[in-house]
Amino acid sequence: MIAFTNDGVQEAAGYFFSRPGDLLREVWNSVAGAYSALFQGSVYNFRRPSFAAGIKPLTETLTFATPLIMAGLGVALGFRVGMFNIGGRGQMLIAAALGGWVGFAVDLPYGLHMVAALVAGVLGGALWGGIVGLLKARTGAHEVITTIMLNYVAFYLVSYLLREGFLKTPGSNNPKSPATKATAVFPDLLGSTYSLHFGFILAIAATIFTWWLLSRSNLGFQFRAVGLNPHAARVAGISVKRIYVYAMLFSGGLIGLAGINQVLGTTTSGFGAGLDSGIGFDAITVALLGRSKPWGVFAAGILFGAFKAGGFSMQAAEGVPIDIVLVVQSLIVLFIAAPPLVRAIFRLPAPGSAPRRALPNVSQEVAAK
């Protein structure tokens, strides 16, 4: 795809039969240049004069990865319970609205102000996700439908609040909130030269918490039991309806943490209704790639953060369309979904499953007797 979109490759292809070596050379130069630019834009730029300057792309990758990890953990937790939470956009917006309001409208001391805004944002995301769990538990409404609907409700609600409500900047017609107060802004981890902030520490803490919740807690055992077989879990005495509500509360809270991360760490000058920037949907891909396991989601989030950071560098340095990054992400989802699809079509056993026991040959046994 990189070669097909390169002008030099297209020009050399016009006289391929007279000078085929030119085409191969242009293909190599375009692909090698694109991957070199991707590496320099996401990991380390060896053209910078010092190590401190060269490592800046890695901090950009971690900054892009932070909300993806948080939201991916929320989606993965829902997957482990057998629920498909695609309401990340709405949960991020509600979290940003509540936490952002605390961040710019409330006067509190440094540290306490940041904690208060964090708590408000996480509670906002948990509340918006809990509505989905409650509807599924009480009425049986499918979470895919309700999360999609609540995405639109949250978007238009926040848009209205930014124009006419308590999120509007006084004296401005621009649908954008006021800037977050300095007492609520996340501190920088490596100084003002880099964009990496305290949100990345929160992403690590959220990963550890989700791992402990799913692997070491009694509630996590119930989550996994319901996800594997809700009917068997109900027979074992687990309240499946209650688990649905709890799961969506935790899932929405983790995704809400991604929303408040944007307000207090990345977009501190004020936010609009497009705050999520597709993070809510990218989190689904991150959770799939991470196999719904906390540390797998963490690694997948960093990979996708590198795609985002390096994609801009590829476009600027080599003219590679940024849309190729989206195509690569889509192919990742396809390759993840393909093995179960192939096994279902050809009725193949799952990896690691016990081989089917051969049936005894009755006629040979009778003849032997």
VEXMIKE-991052 format. One record per atom (N, C-alpha, C): x, y negated, z negated; residue in three letters. Coordinates in steps of 0.1 Angstrom, whole numbers, padded with zeros to 4 digits, always signed. Each point is the difference from the previous one (the first is absolute). Layout:
N
XYZala/...
# end
This chain:
369
+0008+0012+0000met/-0008-0012+0000met/+0009-0013+0000met/+0011+0001-0008ile/+0009-0012+0000ile/+0006-0002+0014ile/+0003+0011+0007ala/+0006-0001+0013ala/-0010-0005+0010ala/-0012+0005+0000phe/-0010-0004+0009phe/-0004-0015+0000phe/+0002-0006-0012thr/-0004-0014-0002thr/+0012-0009+0002thr/+0012+0005+0004asn/+0012-0008+0001asn/+0001-0005+0015asn/+0002-0013+0001asp/+0001-0006+0014asp/+0012+0006+0008asp/+0011+0002-0007gly/+0012+0005+0007gly/-0002+0014+0005gly/-0007+0009-0008val/-0004+0013+0005val/-0009+0000+0012val/-0010-0009-0001gln/-0009-0001+0012gln/+0006-0004+0012gln/+0010-0009-0001glu/+0007-0005+0012glu/+0009+0011+0005glu/+0007+0007-0008ala/+0009+0011+0004ala/-0008+0012+0006ala/-0012+0001-0004ala/-0008+0011+0005ala/-0004-0002+0015ala/+0001-0013+0004gly/-0004-0003+0014gly/+0010+0005+0010gly/+0013+0002-0004tyr/+0010+0006+0009tyr/+0006+0012-0006tyr/-0008+0009-0006phe/+0005+0011-0007phe/+0007+0010+0009phe/-0005+0002+0012phe/+0006+0011+0009phe/+0013-0005+0006phe/+0002-0013+0000ser/+0013-0004+0005ser/+0011-0001-0011ser/-0004-0004-0012arg/+0009-0001-0011arg/-0007+0005-0013arg/-0001+0013-0001pro/-0007+0005-0012pro/+0007-0003-0013pro/+0013-0001+0000gly/+0007-0003-0012gly/-0004-0013-0007gly/-0004-0010+0008asp/-0004-0013-0005asp/-0013+0002-0009asp/-0009+0008+0004leu/-0012+0003-0007leu/+0003+0006-0014leu/+0009+0010+0001leu/+0003+0007-0013leu/+0007-0009-0009leu/+0009-0009+0005arg/+0007-0009-0008arg/-0009-0010-0007arg/-0010-0005+0008glu/-0010-0010-0005glu/-0009+0007-0011glu/-0003+0012+0003val/-0009+0007-0010val/+0008+0002-0013val/+0013+0004+0001trp/+0008+0001-0013trp/+0002-0013-0007trp/+0002-0011+0008asn/+0002-0013-0006asn/-0012-0005-0007asn/-0012+0002+0006ser/-0012-0005-0006ser/-0004+0008-0013ser/+0002+0013+0001val/-0004+0008-0012val/+0010-0002-0011val/+0013+0000+0003ala/+0010-0002-0011ala/-0001-0014-0005ala/-0002-0010+0008gly/-0002-0013-0005gly/-0012-0002-0009gly/-0011+0007+0004ala/-0012-0001-0009ala/+0002+0006-0013ala/+0006+0012-0001tyr/+0002+0007-0013tyr/+0011-0008-0008tyr/+0010-0006+0007ser/+0009-0007-0008ser/-0006-0013-0006ser/-0009-0006+0008ala/-0007-0012-0006ala/-0010+0004-0011ala/-0006+0012+0002leu/-0009+0005-0011leu/+0008+0002-0013leu/+0012+0006+0001phe/+0008+0002-0011phe/+0005-0013-0007phe/+0004-0009+0009gln/+0005-0013-0005gln/-0011-0008-0006gln/-0012+0002+0004gly/-0011-0008-0005gly/-0007+0006-0012gly/+0004+0013-0004ser/-0007+0007-0011ser/+0009+0005-0010ser/+0013+0003+0003val/+0009+0006-0010val/+0012-0009-0002val/+0008-0002+0010tyr/+0013-0008-0002tyr/+0004-0006+0013tyr/+0002-0013-0001asn/+0005-0008+0012asn/+0015-0001-0001asn/+0007+0008+0008phe/+0015+0000-0001phe/+0006-0012+0007phe/-0009-0008+0007arg/+0005-0012+0006arg/+0001-0012-0009arg/-0005+0001-0012arg/+0000-0011-0010arg/+0014+0000-0006arg/+0005-0012-0004pro/+0014-0002-0005pro/+0003+0007-0013pro/-0010+0002-0009ser/+0002+0006-0013ser/-0010+0011-0003ser/+0004+0008-0010phe/-0009+0011-0004phe/-0014-0006-0005phe/+0001-0010-0008ala/-0012-0006-0006ala/-0010-0005+0011ala/+0006-0005+0011ala/-0009-0004+0011ala/-0005+0012+0008ala/+0009+0010+0002gly/-0003+0011+0008gly/-0011+0009-0006gly/-0001+0000-0014ile/-0010+0009-0006ile/-0014-0006-0001ile/-0001-0013+0005lys/-0013-0006-0001lys/-0011+0007+0007lys/+0002+0006+0012pro/-0010+0008+0007pro/-0006+0011-0009pro/+0008+0006-0008leu/-0005+0011-0009leu/-0009-0006-0010leu/+0002-0011-0005thr/-0009-0007-0010thr/-0013-0003+0007thr/+0001-0004+0013glu/-0013-0003+0007glu/-0008+0013+0002glu/+0007+0011+0003thr/-0007+0013+0001thr/-0007+0004-0013thr/+0007-0002-0011leu/-0006+0003-0013leu/-0012-0009-0003leu/+0001-0013+0004thr/-0011-0009-0002thr/-0012+0004+0008thr/+0002+0004+0013phe/-0012+0005+0008phe/-0005+0013-0006phe/+0009+0008-0005ala/-0005+0013-0005ala/-0007+0000-0013ala/+0002-0011-0008thr/-0007-0001-0014thr/-0015+0002+0001thr/-0007-0009+0007pro/-0015+0002+0000pro/-0004+0013+0007pro/+0008+0005+0010leu/-0004+0013+0006leu/+0001+0011-0009leu/+0010+0000-0009ile/+0002+0011-0010ile/-0012-0001-0010ile/-0003-0012-0005met/-0011-0001-0010met/-0013+0005+0006met/-0004-0006+0012ala/-0012+0004+0006ala/+0000+0015+0005ala/+0011+0005+0004gly/+0001+0014+0004gly/-0002+0009-0012gly/+0005-0004-0011leu/-0003+0008-0012leu/-0015+0001-0003leu/-0007-0011+0001gly/-0014+0000-0002gly/-0008+0009+0010gly/+0004+0000+0012val/-0006+0008+0010val/+0003+0015-0002val/+0013+0002-0004ala/+0004+0014-0002ala/-0007+0006-0012ala/-0002-0008-0011leu/-0008+0005-0011leu/-0014+0004+0003leu/-0006-0008+0009gly/-0013+0004+0005gly/+0000+0013+0008gly/+0010+0001+0008phe/+0002+0013+0008phe/+0000+0012-0009phe/+0008-0001-0011arg/+0002+0011-0009arg/-0013+0004-0007arg/-0010-0009-0001val/-0013+0003-0005val/-0010+0004+0010val/+0004+0000+0013gly/-0009+0003+0011gly/-0008-0012+0005gly/+0005-0012-0003met/-0008-0012+0004met/+0009-0008+0010met/-0006-0005+0010phe/+0007-0008+0011phe/-0003-0015-0003phe/+0009-0006-0007asn/-0002-0014-0003asn/+0006-0009+0011asn/-0008-0005+0009ile/+0005-0009+0010ile/-0005-0014-0003ile/-0003-0003-0012gly/-0004-0013-0004gly/+0011-0009-0006gly/+0013+0003+0005gly/+0011-0008-0006gly/-0001-0014+0003gly/-0005-0004+0011arg/-0001-0014+0004arg/-0009-0008-0010arg/-0012+0006-0003gly/-0009-0007-0009gly/+0006+0000-0014gly/+0006+0011-0005gln/+0005+0000-0013gln/+0012-0009-0002gln/+0008-0002+0010met/+0011-0010+0000met/-0005-0014-0001met/-0011-0003+0008leu/-0005-0013+0000leu/-0007-0004-0013leu/-0007+0009-0006ile/-0006-0003-0013ile/+0010-0002-0011ile/+0011+0009+0000ala/+0011-0001-0009ala/+0007-0014+0002ala/+0002-0004+0012ala/+0007-0012+0003ala/-0009-0012-0005ala/-0013+0001+0002ala/-0009-0011-0004ala/+0000-0002-0015ala/-0001+0011-0007leu/-0001-0002-0015leu/+0014-0003-0006leu/+0010+0008+0004gly/+0013-0003-0005gly/+0006-0013+0005gly/-0003-0004+0013gly/+0004-0012+0005gly/-0006-0012-0008gly/-0013+0001-0003trp/-0006-0011-0007trp/+0006-0002-0014trp/+0003+0011-0007val/+0007-0001-0013val/+0014-0006+0003val/+0006+0003+0011gly/+0014-0005+0003gly/+0000-0015+0002gly/-0010-0006+0006phe/+0001-0014+0003phe/-0010-0009-0008phe/-0009+0006-0007ala/-0010-0008-0008ala/+0001+0001-0015ala/+0008+0009-0005val/+0001+0002-0014val/+0014-0005-0005val/+0000-0007-0011asp/+0013-0004-0006asp/+0004+0009-0011asp/+0011+0007+0002leu/+0005+0009-0010leu/+0015+0000+0000leu/+0007+0004-0011pro/+0015+0000+0000pro/+0006+0010+0010pro/+0012-0003+0004tyr/+0007+0009+0009tyr/+0001+0014-0005tyr/-0002+0010+0008gly/-0001+0014-0004gly/-0014+0004-0003gly/-0006-0006-0010leu/-0014+0003-0003leu/-0009-0003+0012leu/+0003-0011+0006his/-0008-0004+0012his/+0001+0011+0011his/+0012+0005+0003met/+0001+0010+0010met/-0007+0013-0004met/+0001+0004-0013val/-0007+0012-0004val/-0015-0002+0001val/-0005-0011-0004ala/-0014-0003+0001ala/-0005+0001+0015ala/+0007-0006+0009ala/-0004+0001+0014ala/+0001+0014+0005ala/+0010+0008-0004leu/+0002+0014+0004leu/-0012+0008-0005leu/-0004-0002-0012val/-0011+0008-0006val/-0013-0003+0007val/-0002-0013+0003ala/-0012-0004+0007ala/-0001+0006+0014ala/+0012+0000+0007gly/+0000+0006+0013gly/-0003+0015+0000gly/+0007+0007-0009val/-0002+0014+0000val/-0014+0004-0004val/-0006-0008-0010leu/-0014+0003-0004leu/-0009-0003+0012leu/+0003-0011+0008gly/-0009-0003+0011gly/+0000+0012+0010gly/+0012+0005+0004gly/+0001+0011+0009gly/-0007+0012-0005gly/+0002+0003-0013ala/-0006+0012-0007ala/-0015-0001+0001ala/-0005-0012-0003leu/-0015-0003+0000leu/-0005+0003+0014leu/+0006-0005+0010trp/-0005+0001+0014trp/+0001+0015+0004trp/+0010+0007-0004gly/+0001+0014+0003gly/-0010+0008-0008gly/-0002-0004-0013gly/-0009+0007-0009gly/-0014+0000+0006gly/-0004-0010+0007ile/-0013-0001+0006ile/-0002+0012+0009ile/+0010+0003+0008val/-0001+0011+0010val/-0001+0013-0008val/+0008+0002-0010gly/-0001+0012-0008gly/-0014+0002-0007gly/-0005-0011-0005leu/-0013+0001-0006leu/-0011+0003+0010leu/+0001-0006+0012leu/-0011+0003+0010leu/+0001+0015+0004leu/+0012+0005+0001lys/+0002+0014+0004lys/-0005+0009-0011lys/+0003-0003-0012ala/-0004+0008-0011ala/-0016+0000-0002ala/-0006-0012+0001arg/-0014-0001-0003arg/-0009+0003+0012arg/+0004-0004+0012thr/-0009+0002+0011thr/+0006+0010+0011thr/+0012+0003-0001gly/+0006+0009+0010gly/+0005-0007+0012gly/+0000-0014+0000ala/+0004-0008+0012ala/+0015+0003+0003ala/+0002+0003+0013his/+0014+0003+0004his/+0009-0012-0002his/+0012+0003-0005glu/+0009-0012-0003glu/+0005-0007+0012glu/+0001+0007+0012val/+0005-0006+0012val/-0010-0011+0004val/-0013+0003-0001ile/-0010-0010+0004ile/+0000-0012-0010ile/+0000+0003-0012thr/-0001-0011-0010thr/+0013-0008-0001thr/+0011+0006+0002thr/+0013-0008+0000thr/+0000-0009+0012thr/-0004+0004+0012ile/+0000-0008+0012ile/-0010-0012-0002ile/-0012+0003-0006met/-0009-0011-0002met/+0005-0010-0010met/+0007+0005-0011leu/+0005-0009-0010leu/+0012-0008+0005leu/+0007+0005+0010asn/+0010-0008+0006asn/-0005-0013+0006asn/-0011+0002+0007tyr/-0006-0012+0006tyr/-0006-0009-0011tyr/-0006+0006-0010val/-0006-0008-0011val/+0011-0009-0007val/+0011+0007-0002ala/+0011-0007-0007ala/+0006-0011+0009ala/+0001+0003+0013phe/+0006-0010+0009phe/-0008-0012+0001phe/-0013+0001+0002tyr/-0009-0012+0001tyr/-0002-0007-0013tyr/+0000+0008-0011leu/-0001-0006-0013leu/+0012-0009-0003leu/+0012+0005+0002val/+0012-0007-0002val/+0001-0012+0010val/-0004+0002+0012ser/+0000-0011+0010ser/-0009-0011-0005ser/-0012+0003-0005tyr/-0009-0010-0005tyr/+0006-0007-0013tyr/+0006+0007-0009leu/+0006-0006-0011leu/+0012-0009+0003leu/+0007+0003+0011leu/+0011-0008+0004leu/-0005-0013+0007leu/-0012+0000+0005arg/-0006-0012+0007arg/-0008-0008-0010arg/-0008+0007-0008glu/-0010-0008-0009glu/+0001+0004-0015glu/+0007+0010-0003gly/-0001+0005-0014gly/+0013-0004-0008gly/+0002+0008-0011phe/+0010-0004-0009phe/+0015+0003+0005phe/+0001+0006+0012leu/+0013+0002+0006leu/+0004-0012+0009leu/-0008-0009+0002lys/+0002-0011+0010lys/+0010-0010-0006lys/+0009-0004+0009thr/+0010-0011-0004thr/-0007-0013+0000thr/+0000-0007-0011pro/-0007-0013-0001pro/+0005-0010+0010pro/-0009-0006+0007gly/+0003-0010+0010gly/+0005+0005+0013gly/-0001+0013+0003ser/+0005+0006+0012ser/-0012+0008+0007ser/+0000-0001+0013asn/-0010+0008+0007asn/+0006+0013+0006asn/+0012+0002-0003asn/+0007+0013+0004asn/-0004+0011-0009asn/-0005+0011+0005pro/-0004+0011-0008pro/+0012+0008-0006pro/+0006-0007-0010lys/+0012+0005-0006lys/+0000-0004-0015lys/+0005+0009-0008ser/+0000-0002-0015ser/+0011-0010-0003ser/+0000-0006-0012pro/+0011-0008-0005pro/+0012+0009-0002pro/+0012-0006-0001ala/+0012+0007-0003ala/+0000+0006-0014ala/+0006+0012-0002thr/+0001+0006-0013thr/+0010-0008-0008thr/-0004-0002-0013lys/+0009-0007-0009lys/+0013+0007-0003lys/+0010-0008-0002ala/+0013+0006-0002ala/+0001+0010-0012ala/-0009-0002-0010thr/+0001+0009-0012thr/-0006+0014+0003thr/-0007+0001+0012ala/-0006+0013+0003ala/+0008+0007+0012ala/+0009-0006+0006val/+0007+0005+0011val/+0010+0011-0004val/+0001+0011+0008phe/+0010+0010-0003phe/+0014-0005+0001phe/+0009+0003-0010pro/+0014-0004+0001pro/+0007+0007+0011pro/+0010-0006+0006asp/+0008+0006+0010asp/+0010+0010-0007asp/+0002+0011+0007leu/+0009+0010-0005leu/+0015-0003+0003leu/+0003-0006+0011leu/+0014-0002+0004leu/+0003-0014+0003leu/-0008-0009-0005gly/+0002-0015+0003gly/-0009-0005+0010gly/+0000-0013+0002ser/-0010-0006+0009ser/+0005+0002+0015ser/+0012+0005+0002thr/+0004+0002+0014thr/-0007+0012+0006thr/-0005+0009-0008tyr/-0006+0012+0005tyr/-0015-0001-0003tyr/-0008+0007+0008ser/-0015+0000-0002ser/-0005+0011-0010ser/+0009+0009-0004leu/-0004+0011-0009leu/-0003-0006-0014leu/-0012+0004-0005his/-0004-0005-0013his/-0005+0011-0009his/-0005-0004-0011phe/-0004+0010-0011phe/-0010+0010+0004phe/-0007-0003+0011gly/-0010+0010+0005gly/+0005+0013+0003gly/+0013+0001+0005phe/+0006+0013+0003phe/+0002+0008-0013phe/+0003-0006-0011ile/+0001+0007-0013ile/-0014+0006-0003ile/-0010-0008+0002leu/-0014+0005-0003leu/-0003+0011+0009leu/+0005+0000+0013ala/-0003+0012+0009ala/+0007+0012-0005ala/+0012-0001-0006ile/+0007+0012-0006ile/-0008+0005-0012ile/-0004-0010-0008ala/-0008+0004-0012ala/-0013+0006+0004ala/-0007-0005+0010ala/-0013+0006+0005ala/+0003+0014+0005ala/+0011+0003+0007thr/+0003+0013+0005thr/+0002+0010-0012thr/+0008-0004-0010ile/+0002+0008-0012ile/-0013+0003-0007ile/-0009-0010-0002phe/-0012+0001-0006phe/-0009+0010+0007phe/-0001-0001+0014thr/-0009+0008+0008thr/+0006+0015-0001thr/+0013+0001+0000trp/+0005+0014-0001trp/-0003+0006-0013trp/+0001-0008-0011trp/-0003+0006-0013trp/-0015+0003-0001trp/-0008-0009+0005leu/-0015+0002+0000leu/-0004+0013+0007leu/+0005+0002+0012leu/-0004+0012+0007leu/+0006+0013-0004leu/+0013-0001-0005ser/+0007+0012-0003ser/+0001+0004-0015ser/-0001-0010-0009arg/+0002+0003-0014arg/-0012-0003-0009arg/-0010-0006+0005ser/-0011-0003-0009ser/-0012+0009+0002ser/-0009+0001-0010asn/-0012+0008+0001asn/-0009-0006+0011asn/-0001-0013+0000leu/-0009-0006+0010leu/+0005+0003+0014leu/+0013+0000+0002gly/+0006+0003+0013gly/-0003+0014+0004gly/+0000+0010-0010phe/-0004+0013+0003phe/-0014+0001+0005phe/-0009-0007-0006gln/-0014+0000+0004gln/-0001-0007+0014gln/+0008-0010+0003phe/+0000-0006+0013phe/+0003+0011+0011phe/+0011+0007-0003arg/+0005+0010+0010arg/-0010+0011+0001arg/-0006+0004-0011ala/-0010+0011+0001ala/-0012-0004+0008ala/-0005-0012-0002val/-0012-0004+0008val/+0004-0001+0015val/+0012-0005+0002gly/+0005-0001+0014gly/+0001+0013+0007gly/+0004+0010-0007leu/+0002+0013+0006leu/-0014+0007+0002leu/-0008+0000-0010asn/-0013+0006+0002asn/-0010-0006-0011asn/-0008-0009+0004pro/-0009-0007-0009pro/-0010+0010-0007pro/-0004+0010+0008his/-0010+0010-0005his/+0006+0008-0011his/+0012+0005+0002ala/+0007+0008-0010ala/+0003-0009-0013ala/+0004-0013+0003ala/+0002-0009-0011ala/-0012-0002-0009ala/-0012-0001+0007arg/-0012-0002-0007arg/-0003+0013-0009arg/+0002+0012+0006val/-0002+0012-0008val/+0009+0001-0012val/+0012-0006+0001ala/+0010+0000-0010ala/-0003-0010-0011ala/-0010-0008+0002gly/-0004-0009-0011gly/+0004-0015+0003gly/+0006-0003+0012ile/+0004-0013+0003ile/-0011-0008+0006ile/-0002-0012-0005ser/-0011-0009+0005ser/+0005-0006+0013ser/-0004+0005+0011val/+0005-0004+0013val/-0004-0015+0003val/-0012-0003-0004lys/-0005-0014+0002lys/+0009-0010-0008lys/+0003+0003-0012arg/+0008-0008-0008arg/+0014-0002+0006arg/+0006+0011+0005ile/+0013+0000+0006ile/+0000-0009+0013ile/-0011+0001+0008tyr/-0001-0009+0011tyr/+0001-0015-0004tyr/-0007-0003-0010val/+0001-0014-0005val/+0014-0004-0005val/+0006+0009-0008tyr/+0013-0003-0005tyr/+0010-0001+0011tyr/-0001+0009+0010ala/+0010+0000+0011ala/-0001-0013+0008ala/-0012-0005+0002met/-0001-0012+0008met/+0004-0012-0008met/-0001+0000-0013leu/+0004-0010-0009leu/+0016-0001+0001leu/+0006+0011-0002phe/+0015+0000+0001phe/+0005-0003+0014phe/-0007+0005+0010ser/+0004-0003+0014ser/-0001-0014+0003ser/-0012-0006-0003gly/-0002-0014+0002gly/+0010-0009-0008gly/+0003+0004-0012gly/+0009-0008-0008gly/+0014+0000+0006gly/+0005+0011+0006leu/+0013+0001+0006leu/+0000-0009+0013leu/-0011+0001+0008ile/+0000-0008+0012ile/-0002-0015-0004ile/-0007-0003-0011gly/-0001-0013-0005gly/+0014-0006-0004gly/+0008+0009-0005leu/+0014-0004-0004leu/+0007-0005+0013leu/-0002+0006+0011ala/+0006-0005+0013ala/-0006-0014+0003ala/-0012-0002-0002gly/-0006-0013+0003gly/+0006-0011-0009gly/+0001+0002-0013ile/+0005-0010-0009ile/+0015-0002+0003ile/+0007+0011+0005asn/+0014-0002+0003asn/+0002-0010+0011asn/-0010+0000+0010gln/+0001-0010+0011gln/-0002-0015-0006gln/-0008-0001-0009val/-0004-0014-0005val/+0011-0005-0009val/+0006+0009-0009leu/+0009-0005-0010leu/+0015+0001+0005leu/+0002+0008+0010gly/+0014+0002+0004gly/+0003-0004+0015gly/-0009+0003+0009thr/+0004-0002+0014thr/-0006-0013+0006thr/-0013-0003-0003thr/-0007-0012+0005thr/-0004-0009-0011thr/+0010-0006-0007thr/-0003-0008-0012thr/-0005-0014+0004thr/+0001-0004+0012ser/-0005-0013+0004ser/-0015-0001+0003ser/-0007+0011-0002gly/-0014+0000+0002gly/-0003+0011+0010gly/-0012+0006-0002phe/-0004+0012+0009phe/-0013-0003+0007phe/-0002+0007+0011gly/-0013+0000+0007gly/-0006+0013+0001gly/-0011+0001+0008ala/-0007+0013+0000ala/+0007+0010+0008ala/+0011-0003+0007gly/+0008+0010+0007gly/+0012+0004-0008gly/-0001+0000-0013leu/+0011+0003-0009leu/+0005+0014+0002leu/-0009+0010+0003asp/+0005+0014+0000asp/+0009+0003+0012asp/-0002-0007+0011ser/+0009+0001+0012ser/+0001+0015+0004ser/-0011+0007-0001gly/+0000+0014+0004gly/+0006+0010-0009gly/+0004-0005-0012ile/+0007+0009-0010ile/-0010+0011-0005ile/-0013-0004-0001gly/-0010+0010-0005gly/-0001+0012+0009gly/+0001-0002+0013phe/-0001+0011+0010phe/+0014+0007+0002phe/+0011-0008-0001asp/+0013+0006+0001asp/+0003+0010-0012asp/-0007-0004-0011ala/+0002+0009-0012ala/-0005+0014+0002ala/-0010+0001+0009ile/-0005+0014+0003ile/+0010+0008+0007ile/+0007-0006+0009thr/+0011+0007+0007thr/+0011+0003-0009thr/+0004-0009-0009val/+0010+0002-0010val/-0003+0012-0009val/-0013+0001-0004ala/-0004+0011-0009ala/+0000+0013+0008ala/-0004+0000+0012leu/+0001+0012+0008leu/+0014+0005+0002leu/+0009-0010+0004leu/+0014+0004+0002leu/+0006+0005-0013leu/-0004-0006-0012gly/+0006+0005-0012gly/-0007+0012-0006gly/-0009+0006+0008arg/-0007+0012-0004arg/-0008-0002-0014arg/-0004-0012-0002ser/-0008-0003-0012ser/+0008+0003-0013ser/+0013+0000+0001lys/+0008+0002-0012lys/+0007-0014-0003lys/+0000-0004-0013pro/+0005-0013-0004pro/+0014-0003+0006pro/+0010+0009-0002trp/+0013-0004+0005trp/+0001+0001+0015trp/-0008+0009+0006gly/-0001+0000+0015gly/-0006-0013+0005gly/-0010-0005-0007val/-0006-0013+0004val/+0010-0011-0001val/+0008+0000-0011phe/+0011-0010-0002phe/+0010+0000+0011phe/+0004+0012+0005ala/+0010+0001+0011ala/-0007-0005+0013ala/-0012+0004+0002ala/-0007-0004+0012ala/-0003-0015+0001ala/-0002-0006-0012gly/-0002-0014+0000gly/+0013-0008+0004gly/+0011+0005-0005ile/+0013-0006+0004ile/+0002+0002+0015ile/-0003+0011+0005leu/+0002+0002+0015leu/-0009-0009+0008leu/-0012-0002-0004phe/-0009-0009+0007phe/+0004-0015-0003phe/+0006-0003-0011gly/+0005-0013-0003gly/+0012-0003+0010gly/+0008+0011+0002ala/+0011-0002+0010ala/-0005-0002+0014ala/-0011+0006+0004phe/-0006-0002+0013phe/-0005-0014+0001phe/-0006-0006-0010lys/-0005-0013+0000lys/+0012-0010+0001lys/+0010+0002-0009ala/+0011-0010+0000ala/+0008+0001+0013ala/+0003+0012+0004gly/+0008+0002+0012gly/-0007-0002+0013gly/-0013+0001+0000gly/-0007-0003+0013gly/+0001-0014+0005gly/+0000-0009-0010phe/+0002-0014+0005phe/+0014-0002+0005phe/+0010+0006-0006ser/+0013-0001+0005ser/+0002+0006+0014ser/-0007+0011+0002met/+0001+0007+0014met/-0006-0010+0010met/-0011-0006-0003gln/-0007-0009+0009gln/+0008-0012+0003gln/+0007-0006-0010ala/+0007-0012+0002ala/+0014+0003+0007ala/+0006+0011-0003ala/+0014+0002+0005ala/-0001+0007+0014ala/-0009+0010+0002glu/+0000+0008+0012glu/-0012-0002+0008glu/-0010-0008-0004gly/-0012-0002+0007gly/-0010+0012+0000gly/+0002+0009-0010val/-0008+0012-0001val/-0014-0004-0006val/-0011+0003+0006pro/-0013-0004-0005pro/-0002+0005-0014pro/-0005-0008-0009ile/-0003+0004-0014ile/-0011+0011+0000ile/-0008+0001+0010asp/-0010+0010+0000asp/+0005+0014+0000asp/+0013+0002+0005ile/+0006+0013+0000ile/+0000+0006-0014ile/+0002-0009-0010val/+0000+0005-0014val/-0013+0005-0004val/-0011-0006+0005leu/-0013+0006-0003leu/-0002+0013+0007leu/+0005+0001+0012val/-0001+0013+0007val/+0007+0011-0008val/+0012-0003-0005val/+0008+0010-0008val/-0008+0004-0012val/-0006-0010-0007gln/-0008+0003-0012gln/-0012+0009+0004gln/-0006-0002+0011ser/-0011+0008+0005ser/+0005+0014+0003ser/+0011+0001+0006leu/+0006+0014+0003leu/+0003+0008-0012leu/+0004-0008-0011ile/+0003+0007-0012ile/-0013+0007-0006ile/-0011-0008+0001val/-0012+0005-0005val/-0005+0012+0009val/+0003-0001+0013leu/-0004+0011+0009leu/+0008+0013-0003leu/+0013-0002-0003phe/+0008+0012-0003phe/-0003+0006-0013phe/-0004-0008-0010ile/-0004+0005-0013ile/-0013+0008+0002ile/-0010-0005+0008ala/-0012+0007+0001ala/+0000+0011+0010ala/+0010+0001+0009ala/+0001+0010+0010ala/+0001+0015-0006ala/+0009+0002-0009pro/+0001+0014-0005pro/-0013+0006-0005pro/-0007-0006-0009pro/-0013+0006-0004pro/-0010+0002+0012pro/+0001-0010+0010leu/-0009+0002+0011leu/+0004+0012+0009leu/+0013+0002+0002val/+0004+0011+0008val/-0003+0013-0007val/+0002+0000-0014arg/-0004+0012-0007arg/-0015+0003+0000arg/-0008-0010+0000ala/-0015+0002+0001ala/-0004+0005+0014ala/+0006-0005+0010ile/-0003+0004+0014ile/+0003+0014+0003ile/+0013+0004-0004phe/+0004+0013+0003phe/-0001+0010-0012phe/-0007-0005-0011arg/-0003+0009-0011arg/+0013+0006-0006arg/+0010-0008-0002leu/+0013+0004-0005leu/+0000-0002-0016leu/+0007+0008-0007pro/+0000-0001-0015pro/+0008-0012-0004pro/-0003-0006-0011ala/+0007-0011-0005ala/+0014+0004-0004ala/+0010-0009+0000pro/+0014+0004-0004pro/+0000+0004-0015pro/+0006+0011-0003gly/+0001+0005-0014gly/-0011+0008-0004gly/-0011+0002+0008ser/-0011+0008-0004ser/+0004+0015+0002ser/-0007+0008-0008ala/+0003+0015+0000ala/-0005+0006+0013ala/+0008+0009+0006pro/-0004+0006+0012pro/-0012+0009-0002pro/-0008+0001+0011arg/-0012+0008-0001arg/+0004+0015-0002arg/-0006+0007-0010arg/+0003+0014-0002arg/-0006+0009+0011arg/+0008+0008+0006ala/-0005+0009+0010ala/-0010+0010-0005ala/-0010+0003+0008leu/-0010+0009-0004leu/+0005+0015+0002leu/-0003+0009-0009pro/+0005+0014+0002pro/-0007+0007+0012pro/+0008+0008+0006asn/-0005+0008+0011asn/-0006+0013-0005asn/-0014+0000-0001val/-0007+0011-0006val/+0002+0013+0008val/-0001-0001+0013ser/+0001+0012+0008ser/+0014+0007-0002ser/+0011-0007-0001gln/+0013+0006-0002gln/+0000+0007-0014gln/-0006-0006-0010glu/+0000+0006-0013glu/-0008+0012+0000glu/-0012+0000+0007val/-0008+0013+0000val/+0007+0011+0007val/+0007-0004+0011ala/+0008+0011+0008ala/+0011+0005-0009ala/+0006-0008-0007ala/+0011+0005-0009ala/-0005+0009-0010ala/-0012-0003-0006lys/-0005+0009-0010lys/-0004+0014+0006lys/
# end
